[in-house]
């Protein structure tokens, strides 16, 4: 976030002003030293003396956000934008907060206001572009990125963002030009090099694509997308054995990476080693449907499911699914956990118990990357997907940042129980997304959702929702098990 320069109004005597200046400097030092909670406490003391001091409002918001109190951060920034409506930095910071919370329309409004107040702010135009992209408005996002570039022609991220959207729009030559500009400005950025490689692949220039992706991997050996994209290019070049080798090279350093494990499964299948692929995607061993008992506070699973469904449908972050997500013709919330609402607290406790039980049943298997890299210390992140017919579904995808993932069903449409509906509305595992150049169809497993059903699975398992186009609401809560933040 950007901090505004302090503006002093009528704060009284000079001694008070100096005392507050010293306190602000101390709070800034605490924040920079990693003591966000202490900085937030000190900012609250300052605000009791100077409730509308811009620098204290914004510094307090940053400290509150970094210490985990997003609601207080939002309150402070909303106060700042109300008191100082012409301060572009306050609007920008509020937009960052809204965007991080999944409140995308509000984020866009804040970024657009910041950009209108400061037309030369490339970062305000750029962030408006990212919000527009997430909201599924690519044409407007492209225009916002172009405004960012006009404001600062050397802004590499804006060139890269523009290139990504031009690629999605099928304007491949223009996308390559934009990526070339981004690479020239940030030659050591692995993500930009990787994006350029994908465009070259789409243009059919496969050897050049492979070279670009190898450069990306060399720039950042820990960047998994460079490996997965290179593996896909090699598969398209009919060299699946080399693709397996690239995956193994990455996994030798980062053995539990879910994105690379998913690519290795595809490469193994394409190379003909279906036995090794099946060992990684072992449905009987690792795919676990279960019906957990609700924790105290709810009479039964039905009461919890009703409360969860009502909470999801009224959630302030529920929006039409962002373009960056797998959901199509449906809605998506932002982060759910951290919410003190009773159904969310109960849900988190129930999932934590189920995950611990799942992990305990895995046993020891140092030869299997999923079991061998089970997390000892972990945290949860969760969001909801709401489908209401109209052909809603989730495209095949994985959860590359997680170790274990799961989905819990709070409400399902009647169609899932119709034997003549062809598994409409079911969840299916095993089928990779179309962006990968696979030819050998892998084994798949479909599970019929039911209210109260929890399905746990390794995060590298491809999964999708089979579309349904009848009336009926399908409310699920997806979650990831991630490494704990040290």
C-alpha positions in Angstrom: 0.0 0.0 0.0 1.0 3.6 -0.5 1.1 5.9 2.5 0.0 9.5 2.1 2.2 12.4 3.4 0.9 13.7 6.7 -1.3 16.8 6.4 -1.8 18.8 9.6 -5.1 20.5 10.2 -6.0 22.2 13.5 -4.2 19.7 15.9 -3.5 22.2 18.6 -0.2 23.2 20.1 3.2 22.4 18.5 4.1 20.1 21.4 1.2 17.8 20.5 2.1 17.9 16.9 5.7 16.9 17.6 4.5 14.1 20.0 2.2 12.7 17.3 5.0 12.9 14.7 7.3 10.9 16.9 4.6 8.4 17.5 3.9 8.0 13.8 7.6 7.5 13.1 7.7 4.9 15.9 4.7 3.1 14.4 6.3 3.2 10.9 9.4 1.6 12.4 7.4 -1.1 14.2 5.6 -1.9 10.9 8.9 -2.1 9.0 10.3 -4.3 11.7 7.6 -6.9 11.3 5.6 -5.9 14.4 2.3 -5.0 12.7 0.1 -5.6 15.7 2.2 -3.2 17.9 2.2 -0.7 15.1 -1.6 -1.0 14.8 -2.0 -0.5 18.6 0.1 2.7 18.5 -1.8 4.0 15.5 -5.0 3.6 17.5 -3.5 5.7 20.3 -2.6 8.4 17.8 -6.1 8.3 16.2 -7.7 8.9 19.7 -5.8 12.2 19.7 -6.1 13.0 16.0 -9.0 11.0 14.6 -8.8 12.3 11.1 -5.0 12.6 10.5 -4.5 11.1 7.0 -1.1 9.5 7.7 -2.4 7.8 10.9 -5.5 6.5 9.2 -3.5 5.0 6.3 -0.6 3.7 8.4 -3.1 2.3 10.9 -4.9 0.6 8.0 -1.7 -1.0 6.7 -0.8 -2.2 10.2 -4.3 -3.6 10.9 -4.3 -5.4 7.5 -0.9 -6.9 8.1 -1.9 -8.0 11.6 -4.9 -9.8 10.2 -7.7 -7.3 11.1 -9.1 -6.6 7.6 -12.3 -5.2 8.9 -10.5 -2.5 11.0 -8.3 -1.7 8.0 -11.3 -1.2 5.8 -13.0 1.0 8.4 -9.9 3.3 8.6 -9.5 3.6 4.9 -13.2 4.3 4.4 -12.9 7.0 7.0 -9.9 8.4 5.1 -11.7 8.5 1.8 -14.7 10.1 3.4 -12.7 12.8 5.2 -10.3 13.4 2.2 -12.3 12.4 -0.9 -9.7 14.0 -3.2 -6.8 12.0 -1.8 -5.9 9.4 -4.6 -3.7 7.4 -2.3 -6.5 6.7 0.2 -8.8 5.5 -2.6 -6.0 3.4 -4.1 -5.2 1.8 -0.7 -8.9 1.1 -0.1 -9.0 -0.6 -3.6 -6.1 -2.8 -2.6 -7.9 -3.9 0.5 -11.2 -4.5 -1.3 -9.4 -6.5 -4.0 -7.6 -8.7 -1.5 -10.9 -9.4 0.1 -12.6 -10.4 -3.2 -14.9 -7.3 -3.2 -14.1 -6.6 -6.8 -16.7 -4.1 -7.8 -15.8 -1.9 -4.9 -12.1 -2.4 -5.6 -12.6 -1.3 -9.2 -14.5 1.8 -8.1 -11.7 2.8 -5.7 -9.0 2.3 -8.3 -11.0 4.3 -11.0 -11.5 7.1 -8.5 -7.7 7.1 -7.7 -6.9 7.1 -11.4 -9.3 10.0 -12.0 -7.7 12.0 -9.2 -4.2 11.1 -10.4 -4.3 10.5 -14.1 -0.5 10.1 -14.2 -0.6 7.2 -11.7 0.4 4.1 -13.7 -0.3 1.8 -10.7 -3.8 3.1 -10.3 -4.6 2.4 -14.0 -2.8 -1.0 -13.7 -4.8 -2.1 -10.6 -8.0 -1.0 -12.3 -7.0 -3.3 -15.2 -6.4 -6.2 -12.8 -9.8 -5.7 -11.2 -11.5 -5.4 -14.6 -9.8 -8.6 -15.7 -11.0 -10.5 -12.6 -14.5 -9.1 -13.3 -14.5 -10.6 -16.8 -14.3 -7.3 -18.6 -11.2 -7.9 -20.8 -11.8 -5.1 -23.3 -11.9 -2.5 -20.5 -9.0 -4.2 -18.8 -6.9 -3.9 -22.0 -7.8 -0.2 -22.2 -6.7 0.3 -18.5 -3.4 -1.4 -19.1 -2.8 0.8 -22.1 -3.5 3.9 -19.9 -1.0 2.6 -17.4 1.6 2.3 -20.2 0.8 5.8 -21.4 1.4 7.1 -17.9 4.6 5.1 -17.5 6.0 3.5 -20.7 8.6 1.6 -18.6 6.0 -0.1 -16.4 6.8 -3.7 -17.2 3.9 -5.3 -15.3 1.4 -3.3 -17.4 3.0 -4.5 -20.6 2.9 -8.1 -19.3 -0.8 -7.7 -18.2 -1.7 -6.3 -21.6 0.1 -9.2 -23.3 -1.8 -11.8 -21.2 -5.2 -10.4 -22.2 -4.2 -10.0 -25.8 -3.2 -13.7 -25.8 -6.5 -14.7 -24.3 -8.2 -12.6 -27.0 -6.4 -14.5 -29.7 -4.4 -11.5 -30.8 -1.2 -13.5 -30.7 1.2 -11.3 -32.7 0.2 -8.2 -30.6 0.6 -10.3 -27.5 4.1 -11.3 -28.5 4.9 -7.6 -29.2 3.7 -6.7 -25.7 5.6 -9.5 -24.1 8.7 -8.5 -26.0 8.4 -5.0 -24.4 7.8 -6.5 -21.0 10.9 -8.8 -21.3 13.0 -5.9 -22.5 12.0 -3.9 -19.4 12.2 -6.8 -16.9 14.6 -9.4 -18.5 15.0 -11.3 -15.2 11.3 -11.8 -14.6 10.5 -15.5 -15.0 6.8 -15.1 -15.2 7.0 -12.7 -18.1 9.5 -15.0 -19.9 7.1 -17.9 -19.3 4.1 -16.0 -20.7 6.1 -15.1 -23.8 6.9 -18.8 -24.2 3.2 -19.7 -24.1 2.4 -17.1 -26.9 5.2 -18.7 -29.0 3.6 -22.1 -28.4 0.2 -20.8 -29.5 1.9 -19.4 -32.6 3.3 -22.9 -33.4 6.9 -21.8 -32.8 7.5 -24.7 -30.5 11.4 -24.8 -30.4 11.4 -21.0 -29.6 8.7 -21.6 -27.0 10.8 -24.3 -25.3 13.9 -22.0 -25.3 11.9 -19.2 -23.7 10.5 -21.5 -21.0 13.9 -22.9 -20.3 15.1 -19.3 -19.8 12.2 -18.8 -17.4 13.1 -21.9 -15.4 16.8 -20.8 -15.3 15.8 -17.4 -14.0 13.7 -18.8 -11.2 14.3 -22.5 -10.6 11.5 -22.4 -8.0 8.9 -21.1 -10.4 6.7 -24.1 -11.2 4.8 -22.7 -14.1 7.9 -22.5 -16.2 8.3 -26.3 -15.7 4.6 -27.1 -16.4 4.5 -24.9 -19.5 7.8 -26.4 -20.8 6.4 -29.9 -20.2 3.3 -29.1 -22.2 5.4 -27.8 -25.1 7.5 -30.9 -25.1 4.4 -33.1 -25.1 3.1 -31.1 -28.1 6.5 -31.8 -29.7 5.9 -35.5 -29.2 8.6 -35.7 -26.6 6.7 -36.8 -23.5 9.7 -38.6 -22.1 11.6 -35.3 -21.9 8.5 -33.7 -20.3 8.6 -36.3 -17.5 12.3 -35.6 -17.1 11.7 -31.9 -16.7 9.0 -32.6 -14.1 11.4 -34.9 -12.2 14.1 -32.3 -12.3 11.8 -29.8 -10.6 10.4 -32.3 -8.2 13.9 -33.3 -7.1 14.1 -29.9 -5.5 10.4 -29.3 -4.7 9.0 -32.8 -4.4 5.4 -31.9 -3.3 4.6 -29.3 -5.9 1.0 -30.0 -6.9 1.2 -28.1 -10.2 4.2 -30.1 -11.4 2.8 -33.4 -10.1 -0.3 -32.8 -12.2 1.9 -32.1 -15.3 3.9 -35.2 -14.6 0.7 -37.3 -14.5 -0.1 -36.1 -18.0 3.4 -36.6 -19.3 3.5 -40.1 -17.9 0.2 -41.0 -19.6 1.5 -39.5 -22.9 4.7 -41.5 -22.6 2.9 -44.7 -22.1 3.8 -45.2 -18.5 0.2 -45.6 -17.3 1.2 -47.6 -14.3 3.3 -44.7 -12.9 0.5 -42.3 -13.7 -2.1 -44.4 -12.0 0.1 -44.7 -8.9 0.0 -40.9 -8.6 -3.7 -40.6 -9.3 -4.9 -43.5 -7.1 -8.6 -42.8 -6.6 -9.1 -45.7 -4.3 -6.3 -44.6 -2.0 -6.5 -40.9 -2.0 -10.0 -39.8 -3.0 -12.1 -39.7 0.1 -15.9 -38.9 0.2 -17.2 -38.7 3.8 -20.0 -37.2 5.8 -18.5 -35.5 8.9 -20.5 -34.9 12.0 -21.3 -31.2 12.6 -19.7 -29.7 15.7 -21.6 -28.5 18.7 -24.0 -25.6 18.1 -26.0 -27.2 15.3 -28.7 -29.9 15.9 -27.7 -31.8 12.8 -26.1 -31.6 9.4 -29.2 -30.2 7.9 -29.2 -27.2 10.3 -25.6 -26.5 9.5 -26.1 -26.8 5.8 -29.1 -24.4 5.9 -27.0 -21.9 7.9 -24.0 -22.2 5.5 -26.2 -21.8 2.4 -27.9 -18.7 3.8 -24.5 -17.3 4.7 -23.0 -17.9 1.3 -26.0 -16.4 -0.6 -25.8 -13.3 1.5 -22.0 -13.0 1.5 -20.7 -9.5 0.6 -18.0 -11.0 -1.7 -20.4 -13.1 -3.7 -20.0 -12.0 -7.3 -20.2 -13.4 -10.8 -17.2 -15.7 -11.1 -14.0 -13.8 -11.9 -12.3 -14.7 -15.2 -9.3 -16.0 -13.4 -11.3 -18.8 -11.7 -12.5 -22.1 -13.1 -16.2 -21.3 -12.4 -18.4 -20.7 -15.5 -21.9 -19.2 -15.4 -21.8 -19.1 -11.6 -20.9 -17.0 -8.6 -17.9 -17.1 -6.4 -17.1 -15.6 -3.0 -13.8 -14.3 -1.6 -12.1 -15.7 1.5 -14.5 -17.1 4.0 -12.3 -18.0 6.9 -11.6 -15.4 9.6 -15.3 -14.7 9.6 -16.8 -15.0 13.1 -20.2 -16.1 11.9 -21.3 -19.3 13.6 -21.7 -21.5 10.5 -18.2 -20.5 9.3 -16.6 -21.2 12.7 -18.4 -24.6 12.8 -17.3 -25.3 9.2 -13.7 -24.6 9.9 -13.7 -26.8 13.0 -15.4 -29.6 11.1 -12.9 -29.4 8.2 -9.9 -29.3 10.6 -11.0 -32.5 12.2 -11.7 -34.2 8.9 -8.2 -33.2 7.5 -6.5 -34.5 10.6 -8.3 -37.8 10.3 -7.5 -38.0 6.5 -3.8 -37.3 7.2 -3.6 -39.9 10.0 -4.9 -42.6 7.6 -2.3 -42.0 5.0 0.4 -43.7 6.9 4.1 -43.6 5.8 5.2 -44.0 2.3 8.5 -42.2 1.5 8.3 -43.3 -2.1 5.0 -41.5 -2.9 5.3 -37.7 -3.2 1.9 -36.9 -1.9 2.3 -39.0 1.3 5.9 -38.2 1.8 5.2 -34.5 1.6 2.2 -34.4 3.9 2.1 -31.1 5.8 2.8 -31.3 9.6 1.8 -27.6 10.0 -0.9 -26.2 7.9 -3.6 -23.5 7.5 -6.8 -23.4 5.6 -8.3 -21.1 3.0 -11.9 -21.4 1.8 -14.3 -19.9 -0.7 -17.8 -20.8 -2.0 -19.1 -21.6 -5.5 -22.8 -21.0 -6.2 -24.3 -22.5 -9.4 -27.9 -21.9 -10.3 -28.4 -23.8 -13.5 -28.0 -22.0 -16.8 -25.3 -24.4 -17.8 -23.2 -23.5 -14.7 -20.1 -25.6 -14.1 -16.4 -25.6 -13.1 -13.9 -26.3 -15.8 -11.2 -28.9 -15.1 -8.5 -27.5 -12.8 -6.2 -28.2 -10.0 -5.1 -26.2 -6.9 -1.4 -25.8 -7.5 -0.5 -24.0 -4.3 -2.0 -26.6 -1.9 -1.2 -30.0 -0.7 -4.7 -31.3 0.0 -8.0 -29.8 -1.2 -11.7 -30.5 -0.5 -15.2 -29.5 -1.3 -18.2 -29.6 1.0 -21.8 -29.4 -0.3 -24.3 -27.3 1.6 -27.0 -27.5 -1.0 -27.4 -29.5 -4.3 -30.0 -29.4 -7.1 -32.5 -32.3 -7.6 -30.9 -33.0 -11.0 -27.9 -34.7 -9.4 -30.2 -37.6 -8.3 -31.8 -38.0 -11.7 -30.6 -41.3 -13.2 -31.5 -40.0 -16.6 -29.4 -36.7 -16.3 -26.0 -38.2 -17.2 -24.3 -37.2 -14.0 -25.3 -33.5 -14.4 -24.0 -31.5 -11.5 -21.6 -34.2 -10.3 -18.0 -33.7 -9.5 -15.6 -35.6 -11.8 -11.9 -36.3 -11.2 -9.1 -37.2 -13.6 -9.7 -35.2 -16.8 -7.1 -32.5 -17.5 -8.1 -29.1 -18.8 -8.0 -28.4 -22.5 -5.1 -26.0 -22.2 -2.8 -29.1 -21.9 -1.9 -30.9 -25.1 -2.9 -34.4 -23.9 -4.2 -37.1 -26.2 -4.5 -40.2 -24.0 -7.7 -40.1 -22.1 -6.9 -40.9 -18.4 -9.2 -42.8 -16.0 -11.9 -40.7 -14.4 -14.1 -41.0 -11.3 -17.3 -39.2 -10.8 -19.0 -38.6 -7.4 -22.6 -37.6 -6.8 -22.8 -34.6 -4.5 -25.2 -34.6 -1.5 -25.9 -32.0 1.1 -23.5 -32.7 3.9 -21.0 -34.6 1.8 -17.3 -33.7 2.0 -14.8 -34.9 -0.6 -11.1 -34.7 0.1 -8.4 -35.2 -2.6 -4.8 -34.4 -3.4 -4.6 -30.9 -4.8 -2.9 -32.1 -8.0 -6.0 -34.1 -9.0 -7.8 -32.5 -11.9 -11.5 -32.1 -11.2 -14.5 -30.4 -12.7 -18.2 -30.0 -12.3 -20.3 -31.7 -15.0 -22.6 -28.9 -16.3 -26.3 -28.8 -15.6 -28.9 -26.6 -17.2 -32.0 -27.1 -15.0 -33.4 -25.2 -12.1 -31.8 -25.7 -8.7 -29.0 -24.2 -6.7 -25.7 -25.9 -6.0 -23.8 -24.4 -3.1 -20.4 -25.8 -2.3 -17.5 -24.6 -0.2 -14.0 -25.4 -1.5 -10.9 -25.2 0.5 -7.2 -25.8 0.4 -4.7 -27.1 3.0 -1.6 -24.9 2.7 1.7 -24.7 4.4 1.5 -22.7 7.6 3.0 -19.2 7.5 6.1 -19.3 9.6 
